[in-house]
Amino acid sequence: MRNKGFTLIELLVVIAIIALLMSILMPALARVRQQANTIVCQATLGQWGLAVSMYTDDHDGKFWKVENLSGVNYNHWWNFMFPYIKSEEAFLCTEATKTDAEGAQQPCVASEIKVAELGRNIKSSYAMSQYVYHPGDDAPPERMEKFWCTSNVRGGDNIPIVMGSARMTTLSPFYSATTADEPPEYEGDVMLGDGAVGEVKRVCVNRHRGYVNMTFMDFSTRKVGLKELWTLKWHRTLDYTAFDPPVWPNWMRQFSDVK
């Protein structure tokens, strides 16, 4: 009489079928997870749009003025904004919740920032464009003319405010009037010696399958193609016709071109 248990061959067949199904399902599950993280990240940046809107409503449509307070932590944008956001989770993209010290790798690295109201550091994987607020009364005219200073401007849906970024928590893309910011040579090429040159690299982080999430001056939030970063109105005097078109490195050529 035959035993009711599985034979070795039958067991191996079942294992093989399970392995095959897993190999088919895992990429699909990974894509679903990535899509979910993108949606959560966009929702988080939506909170930032609301918070910035509340701040400017409370200050006659104006952003804060940065004084010449070298080394004073409360002079950073997150300290102006924290009373309106009050959530440590709101500082983190779902794809970048750890620092490099915790084992994170680019493009999914968070930085540490000191929040004056808390009196301690928290992690952040978002950055704010430096051009949205007032650079201070001692700023030279050629610098001052770049800054928006107020949210009451035209074309706000193309002016970045808060966005996913690596390593840098304040950004000055296209700072030079004669030299264009170059695309990263490789994925994860975000660190530069000069913090005022080439900072689009710090935003060109492939966290959402060829996109990065951003909040704009009209307080809307959307995902932005990595190539599209070279079309945004980062500051008032930015003129892309003064630069040669970017030469996309191999790792970026797979992404959709800007229409």
SETI-791281 format. One record per residue (C-alpha): residue number from 1; x, z, y. Coordinates in pm, 1 decimal, padded with zeros to 6 digits. Each point is the difference from the previous one (the first is absolute). Layout:
N
NUM:X:Z:Y
...
This chain:
259
1:00000.0:00000.0:00000.0
2:00141.3:-00106.0:00342.6
3:00078.8:00276.7:00254.3
4:-00206.6:-00009.2:00318.5
5:00308.8:00046.0:00222.1
6:00183.2:-00276.1:00189.3
7:00278.3:-00187.0:-00170.2
8:00332.3:-00028.4:00182.3
9:-00066.6:-00363.7:00082.7
10:-00344.2:00078.7:00141.2
11:00147.8:00278.9:00213.1
12:00269.8:-00232.3:00133.1
13:-00261.7:-00261.5:00084.3
14:-00204.8:00257.5:00194.7
15:00310.6:00116.4:00187.7
16:00090.1:-00360.6:00080.2
17:-00349.6:-00067.8:00133.6
18:00011.6:00313.8:00216.3
19:00342.1:-00100.4:00133.0
20:-00128.1:-00348.2:00080.6
21:-00301.9:00137.3:00182.2
22:00219.6:00239.8:00196.1
23:00232.5:-00283.9:00102.2
24:-00302.8:-00189.5:00130.2
25:-00168.8:00294.0:00170.4
26:00298.3:00173.7:00162.0
27:00072.5:-00270.4:00263.6
28:-00371.0:-00012.4:00084.1
29:-00012.8:00379.3:00032.4
30:00311.8:-00007.1:00217.6
31:-00164.3:-00255.3:00229.9
32:-00313.9:00213.0:00023.0
33:00210.8:00301.8:00087.6
34:00186.9:-00196.7:00268.1
35:-00326.5:-00125.9:00147.1
36:-00138.0:00353.3:00005.8
37:00312.9:00127.3:00175.3
38:-00028.5:-00277.9:00257.5
39:-00360.3:00098.7:00074.2
40:00088.8:00369.7:00030.4
41:00293.6:-00085.1:00228.6
42:-00228.4:-00209.5:00221.0
43:-00250.3:00285.1:00014.2
44:00279.1:00237.5:00104.1
45:00110.4:-00233.8:00276.7
46:-00364.1:-00023.0:00101.0
47:00024.1:00372.3:00071.9
48:00298.0:-00074.2:00223.1
49:-00199.5:-00259.5:00189.3
50:-00270.3:00259.0:00062.8
51:00256.3:00265.1:00099.6
52:00178.9:-00230.3:00246.7
53:-00336.5:-00104.3:00142.4
54:-00093.6:00365.5:00052.9
55:00334.6:00069.6:00169.8
56:-00029.8:-00290.3:00242.7
57:-00365.6:00085.4:00071.0
58:00114.9:00348.7:00098.4
59:00274.8:-00139.7:00226.7
60:-00174.5:-00275.7:00198.0
61:00104.8:-00270.3:-00244.0
62:00368.3:00084.6:00032.9
63:00266.5:00094.3:-00252.0
64:00244.1:00283.2:00060.6
65:00313.3:-00017.1:00209.9
66:00328.9:00068.6:-00176.7
67:00220.0:00221.5:00213.5
68:00376.5:00015.7:-00019.6
69:00007.0:00301.1:-00231.5
70:00289.7:-00067.2:-00230.9
71:-00034.4:00180.0:-00331.5
72:-00339.8:00153.2:00075.3
73:-00217.7:-00059.3:-00304.2
74:-00334.6:00015.4:00176.1
75:00095.8:-00312.6:00195.7
76:-00072.6:-00215.5:-00307.5
77:-00323.8:-00195.0:-00046.4
78:-00118.9:00199.5:-00299.3
79:-00002.6:00317.8:00204.1
80:-00225.8:-00160.3:00259.6
81:-00226.3:-00127.8:-00276.5
82:-00004.1:00292.0:-00242.4
83:-00274.8:00191.2:00185.1
84:-00221.3:-00304.7:-00057.4
85:00087.6:-00062.2:-00365.0
86:00088.6:00346.0:-00146.7
87:00055.5:-00133.4:-00350.2
88:00335.9:-00025.4:-00169.8
89:-00145.2:-00250.0:-00246.6
90:-00081.4:-00234.1:00288.7
91:00372.8:-00050.6:00055.2
92:00055.1:-00149.8:-00345.0
93:-00057.8:-00345.6:-00142.0
94:-00125.9:00029.7:-00357.4
95:00296.8:-00208.0:-00116.1
96:00259.7:00211.3:00180.5
97:-00052.0:00372.9:-00046.7
98:00357.4:00106.2:-00083.2
99:00329.5:00000.7:00189.1
100:00320.8:-00149.5:-00134.1
101:00119.3:00353.9:-00071.9
102:-00299.3:00030.5:-00233.5
103:00097.7:-00318.5:-00180.1
104:-00202.4:-00260.2:00188.3
105:00135.9:-00352.2:00033.0
106:-00064.8:-00259.6:00267.9
107:-00248.7:-00125.9:00097.6
108:-00179.1:00321.2:-00097.8
109:00200.6:00262.4:00189.0
110:-00146.8:00263.6:00231.7
111:00189.8:00168.9:00282.8
112:-00006.4:00360.7:00116.3
113:-00127.0:00089.3:00347.3
114:-00025.8:00336.2:00170.9
115:-00346.6:00086.3:00128.5
116:00022.7:00247.7:00287.9
117:-00350.5:00137.6:-00056.2
118:00086.0:00084.8:-00362.2
119:00357.8:00106.4:00069.7
120:00125.3:-00186.8:-00306.9
121:00069.4:-00342.1:-00143.8
122:-00255.9:-00221.9:-00167.6
123:00036.9:-00339.5:-00166.9
124:-00102.4:-00325.2:00163.1
125:00003.3:-00360.1:-00115.8
126:-00167.1:-00134.5:00314.4
127:00151.0:-00084.2:00337.0
128:-00127.5:-00061.7:00350.5
129:00104.5:-00281.8:00228.9
130:00198.2:00143.6:00287.2
131:-00142.9:-00263.1:00232.3
132:-00348.8:00151.0:00015.5
133:00090.1:00300.9:00215.3
134:00173.2:00058.4:00333.0
135:00381.4:00005.1:-00035.3
136:00049.4:00240.4:00292.3
137:00044.5:-00034.3:00375.5
138:00377.0:-00044.6:-00036.7
139:-00038.2:-00313.0:-00215.3
140:00159.7:-00310.6:00158.6
141:-00246.6:-00273.8:00107.0
142:00107.4:-00244.2:-00272.6
143:-00081.3:00267.1:-00256.6
144:-00316.8:00123.6:00167.2
145:-00160.6:-00345.1:00008.0
146:-00006.0:-00013.0:-00381.0
147:-00226.1:00303.1:-00041.8
148:-00379.7:-00004.0:-00017.8
149:-00055.2:00361.0:00118.5
150:-00378.1:-00040.7:-00037.9
151:-00243.2:-00113.0:-00266.5
152:-00201.1:-00199.7:00256.1
153:00168.4:-00334.3:-00066.1
154:-00109.1:-00341.8:-00119.6
155:00081.4:-00121.8:-00347.9
156:00009.4:00350.4:-00142.9
157:-00070.8:-00129.9:-00349.6
158:00353.0:-00143.9:-00008.5
159:00187.5:00294.7:00153.7
160:00129.1:00244.0:-00266.7
161:-00022.8:00375.2:00048.3
162:00046.1:00182.8:-00333.5
163:00124.1:-00160.7:-00319.6
164:00176.2:00046.1:-00330.7
165:00374.0:00024.7:00057.9
166:00319.2:00104.1:-00175.6
167:00241.6:00262.6:00127.0
168:-00085.3:-00041.3:00368.2
169:-00286.9:00189.2:00159.0
170:00011.2:-00172.5:00341.2
171:00045.2:-00375.3:00033.5
172:00122.0:-00242.6:00268.3
173:-00026.0:-00345.1:-00161.9
174:00128.7:-00304.1:00192.0
175:00178.5:00221.9:00248.8
176:00245.0:-00276.2:00092.4
177:-00126.8:-00284.1:00217.1
178:00259.6:-00240.4:-00140.7
179:00035.7:00093.1:-00367.4
180:-00289.9:-00010.4:-00244.0
181:-00044.5:00265.8:-00265.7
182:00110.0:-00148.7:-00330.6
183:-00189.8:00044.3:-00328.2
184:00152.5:00235.5:-00258.2
185:00259.4:-00175.5:-00213.7
186:-00135.3:00173.2:-00309.2
187:-00291.4:00225.3:-00084.0
188:00091.8:00344.4:00126.8
189:00238.5:-00123.5:00270.3
190:-00129.0:00232.7:00271.0
191:00294.0:00202.1:00130.3
192:00179.5:-00117.9:00312.4
193:00272.0:00163.8:00204.5
194:-00163.3:-00078.9:00334.4
195:-00348.6:00144.4:00020.1
196:-00103.8:-00242.8:00276.0
197:00087.3:-00326.4:-00175.5
198:-00183.3:-00162.3:-00289.1
199:-00256.6:00271.7:-00057.2
200:-00263.9:-00231.5:-00147.3
201:00209.3:00048.0:-00314.8
202:-00120.1:00357.8:-00013.4
203:-00362.3:-00115.7:-00013.3
204:00061.4:-00290.5:-00237.6
205:-00051.6:00220.8:-00304.9
206:-00169.3:-00147.2:-00305.1
207:-00230.1:00291.6:-00080.8
208:-00321.5:-00193.7:-00044.7
209:00088.8:-00321.6:-00182.6
210:00127.7:-00198.2:00296.4
211:-00184.9:00199.4:00264.5
212:00041.2:00308.7:00214.5
213:-00292.6:00189.8:00150.0
214:-00024.0:00041.8:00376.8
215:-00221.1:00146.4:00272.7
216:-00031.2:-00199.5:00322.0
217:-00064.1:00064.5:00367.0
218:-00372.9:-00070.9:-00041.4
219:00010.2:00284.3:-00258.2
220:-00075.6:-00236.0:-00288.5
221:00192.6:00014.4:-00327.2
222:00094.0:-00284.1:-00231.0
223:00270.8:-00115.2:-00237.1
224:00260.0:-00229.9:00151.2
225:00202.1:-00256.3:-00192.8
226:00372.0:00071.0:00018.6
227:00066.2:-00337.7:00162.1
228:-00274.6:00070.7:00252.6
229:00210.5:00283.1:00142.5
230:00192.5:-00269.7:00187.9
231:-00315.7:-00107.8:00185.8
232:-00133.5:00332.7:00131.2
233:00006.1:00091.4:00367.8
234:00237.2:00293.8:-00031.2
235:00053.6:00039.1:00376.4
236:-00119.7:-00147.9:00328.1
237:00288.0:-00239.5:00067.1
238:00054.3:-00122.7:-00355.8
239:00034.9:-00380.4:-00005.0
240:00051.1:-00148.7:-00344.1
241:00076.0:-00344.0:00145.5
242:00332.7:00143.0:00118.3
243:00115.0:00042.1:-00360.3
244:00067.2:-00229.0:-00290.9
245:-00257.6:00029.7:-00281.5
246:00104.4:00257.6:-00261.6
247:00174.6:-00120.1:-00312.9
248:-00177.4:00173.9:-00286.6
249:00224.2:00145.9:-00271.6
250:-00071.6:-00083.1:-00362.3
251:-00194.3:00318.0:-00071.3
252:-00246.7:-00077.4:00282.3
253:-00059.6:-00367.8:-00075.9
254:-00262.1:00090.7:-00259.6
255:-00224.6:00150.3:00268.1
256:-00267.5:-00198.3:00182.0
257:00106.1:-00176.0:00316.9
258:-00164.7:00093.3:00325.9
259:-00283.0:-00241.4:00083.0
